[in-house]
Amino acid sequence: MQAPYKQPGPGARGFTLIELIISIVLLGLLGAVGVSMIYDSFDTSRMVNASHEKTAEARYILERLEREIREAKWVGTAFCTGTLANPATTFTFQRPITGSTDTDSCNTQVEAVTISLSGTALSLTKPAGTTAVLSNHVTAFSMHFLDMNNAETTSNAALRFVEIGLTVKSPISTATQQRTRIALRNTIQ
């Protein structure tokens, strides 16, 4: 024989169907918000990392160019450089070869070095045609040639500083701008 059905009393446990549906909907909403927050956090982290990477790339470029430009050969009263124009995106200069003792000529015991921007590629060309692409993400690049009084000059004899400004940008990061001033060596102040 079957026991008769009893109504649950005030201490009965369990959920109604409506309570269960509301709980599932609320958990779904919380899950969607949580996933969105996690995705945004990863996206922000990716953009910050890309920005740091481009800043490091810009610093590397400037340090490399600074090392190269400081080696420009000084002959008596002037630097051995190509034509100077302000602002410039190309700069060619002569540097002494290793072990050079010649201090009288821009044409002996030297090797030509060229810095140039083509599109977004910044390149450094050394002797024997070896070209190193320093970056493919340069959106702005300029060099200014300055004299002892920090005024722009187009004279190889007056040249004392090279000021470089560049902007590096990747598709997912903001633009990183860097600027440096290079004091040339071997000059009589």
C-alpha positions as CSV (number, residue, x, y, z in Angstrom):
1,M,0.0,0.0,0.0
2,Q,1.2,3.5,-0.8
3,A,1.7,6.1,1.8
4,P,-0.6,9.2,1.4
5,Y,1.0,12.4,0.0
6,K,2.0,14.9,2.7
7,Q,2.5,18.6,2.2
8,P,6.0,19.8,3.0
9,G,6.1,21.6,6.3
10,P,7.9,24.8,7.2
11,G,11.3,23.0,7.7
12,A,11.1,21.3,4.3
13,R,14.2,21.6,2.0
14,G,14.4,22.1,-1.8
15,F,14.1,24.6,-4.6
16,T,11.2,25.5,-6.8
17,L,11.7,25.5,-10.6
18,I,11.5,29.3,-10.7
19,E,14.2,29.7,-8.1
20,L,16.4,27.3,-10.0
21,I,16.0,29.2,-13.3
22,I,16.7,32.6,-11.6
23,S,19.9,31.1,-10.1
24,I,21.0,29.8,-13.4
25,V,20.4,33.1,-15.2
26,L,22.2,35.0,-12.5
27,L,25.2,32.6,-12.6
28,G,25.3,33.0,-16.4
29,L,25.3,36.8,-16.1
30,L,28.1,36.7,-13.6
31,G,30.1,34.3,-15.8
32,A,29.7,36.6,-18.8
33,V,30.8,39.6,-16.9
34,G,33.8,37.6,-15.4
35,V,34.9,36.4,-18.9
36,S,34.6,39.9,-20.3
37,M,36.8,41.3,-17.5
38,I,39.4,38.5,-18.0
39,Y,39.4,39.1,-21.7
40,D,39.8,42.9,-21.2
41,S,42.6,42.3,-18.7
42,F,44.5,40.1,-21.2
43,D,43.9,42.6,-24.0
44,T,45.3,45.5,-21.9
45,S,48.3,43.3,-20.9
46,R,49.0,42.6,-24.6
47,M,48.8,46.3,-25.5
48,V,51.1,47.3,-22.6
49,N,53.6,44.6,-23.5
50,A,53.6,45.8,-27.2
51,S,54.1,49.4,-26.0
52,H,57.1,48.3,-23.8
53,E,58.5,46.3,-26.7
54,K,58.4,49.4,-29.0
55,T,60.0,51.6,-26.4
56,A,62.8,49.1,-26.0
57,E,63.1,48.9,-29.8
58,A,63.3,52.7,-30.1
59,R,66.0,52.9,-27.4
60,Y,68.0,50.2,-29.1
61,I,67.8,52.1,-32.4
62,L,69.0,55.3,-30.8
63,E,71.8,53.6,-28.9
64,R,73.0,51.9,-32.1
65,L,72.9,55.1,-34.2
66,E,74.7,57.0,-31.4
67,R,77.5,54.4,-31.4
68,E,77.8,54.6,-35.2
69,I,77.6,58.4,-35.5
70,R,80.2,59.0,-32.8
71,E,82.7,57.3,-35.0
72,A,82.4,59.9,-37.8
73,K,85.9,60.8,-38.9
74,W,87.3,64.3,-38.1
75,V,89.9,65.6,-40.4
76,G,91.6,68.8,-39.2
77,T,88.7,71.2,-39.5
78,A,85.7,69.2,-40.5
79,F,83.8,65.9,-40.3
80,C,83.9,63.6,-43.2
81,T,80.2,63.6,-44.0
82,G,78.0,63.9,-47.0
83,T,75.8,66.9,-47.6
84,L,74.0,68.1,-44.5
85,A,70.4,69.2,-44.7
86,N,68.0,70.0,-41.8
87,P,65.9,67.9,-41.2
88,A,67.3,64.8,-42.8
89,T,66.1,61.2,-43.1
90,T,69.4,60.1,-44.7
91,F,72.9,60.7,-43.4
92,T,76.2,59.4,-44.9
93,F,79.5,59.8,-43.2
94,Q,83.0,58.3,-43.3
95,R,84.5,56.5,-40.3
96,P,88.1,55.4,-39.9
97,I,88.7,51.7,-40.5
98,T,90.1,49.7,-37.5
99,G,93.7,50.6,-36.9
100,S,93.6,53.7,-39.1
101,T,96.3,56.2,-38.4
102,D,95.4,58.7,-41.2
103,T,94.1,62.0,-39.9
104,D,94.5,64.1,-43.0
105,S,92.1,62.7,-45.6
106,C,88.4,61.8,-45.8
107,N,89.2,59.4,-48.6
108,T,91.8,57.0,-47.2
109,Q,91.5,54.4,-44.5
110,V,87.8,55.0,-44.2
111,E,84.5,53.2,-44.7
112,A,81.2,54.8,-45.5
113,V,78.2,54.4,-43.3
114,T,74.7,55.4,-44.3
115,I,71.6,55.8,-42.1
116,S,68.4,56.0,-44.1
117,L,64.6,55.7,-43.8
118,S,62.6,54.1,-46.6
119,G,58.9,53.8,-45.8
120,T,58.8,52.5,-42.3
121,A,62.2,50.6,-42.5
122,L,65.1,52.3,-40.9
123,S,68.4,50.9,-42.2
124,L,72.1,51.1,-41.4
125,T,74.4,50.4,-44.4
126,K,78.0,49.6,-43.8
127,P,80.9,48.9,-46.0
128,A,80.7,46.1,-48.6
129,G,77.0,46.8,-48.9
130,T,75.9,45.1,-45.7
131,T,72.6,46.6,-44.6
132,A,71.0,46.0,-41.2
133,V,67.3,46.9,-40.9
134,L,67.1,48.4,-37.4
135,S,63.3,48.5,-37.5
136,N,60.3,48.1,-39.8
137,H,58.0,50.1,-37.5
138,V,59.4,53.6,-37.8
139,T,56.6,56.0,-38.6
140,A,58.7,59.2,-38.2
141,F,62.4,59.8,-38.3
142,S,64.5,63.0,-38.5
143,M,68.0,64.1,-37.9
144,H,69.1,67.7,-37.2
145,F,72.7,68.8,-37.4
146,L,73.7,71.3,-34.8
147,D,76.7,73.6,-34.2
148,M,78.5,74.4,-30.9
149,N,75.7,76.9,-30.0
150,N,72.9,74.3,-30.7
151,A,71.9,76.1,-33.9
152,E,71.1,74.1,-37.0
153,T,74.0,74.0,-39.5
154,T,74.8,72.6,-42.9
155,S,78.5,73.0,-42.5
156,N,80.7,69.9,-41.9
157,A,83.2,72.2,-40.1
158,A,80.6,73.6,-37.7
159,L,79.0,70.3,-37.0
160,R,79.2,69.3,-33.3
161,F,75.9,67.5,-32.5
162,V,73.4,65.3,-34.3
163,E,69.9,65.3,-32.8
164,I,67.7,62.3,-33.7
165,G,64.0,62.0,-33.2
166,L,62.0,58.9,-34.1
167,T,58.6,57.4,-33.6
168,V,58.1,53.6,-33.5
169,K,54.6,52.1,-33.7
170,S,53.2,48.6,-34.0
171,P,49.6,47.8,-35.1
172,I,48.5,47.1,-31.5
173,S,50.4,49.7,-29.5
174,T,50.4,53.4,-29.3
175,A,53.3,55.3,-30.9
176,T,56.5,55.6,-28.9
177,Q,58.5,58.8,-29.5
178,Q,62.2,59.0,-28.5
179,R,64.8,61.8,-29.0
180,T,68.5,62.0,-28.4
181,R,71.4,64.4,-29.0
182,I,74.7,62.9,-29.9
183,A,77.9,64.8,-29.2
184,L,80.4,64.0,-31.9
185,R,84.0,63.0,-31.0
186,N,87.4,64.3,-32.1
187,T,86.4,67.9,-32.5
188,I,88.2,71.0,-31.3
189,Q,85.7,73.0,-29.4
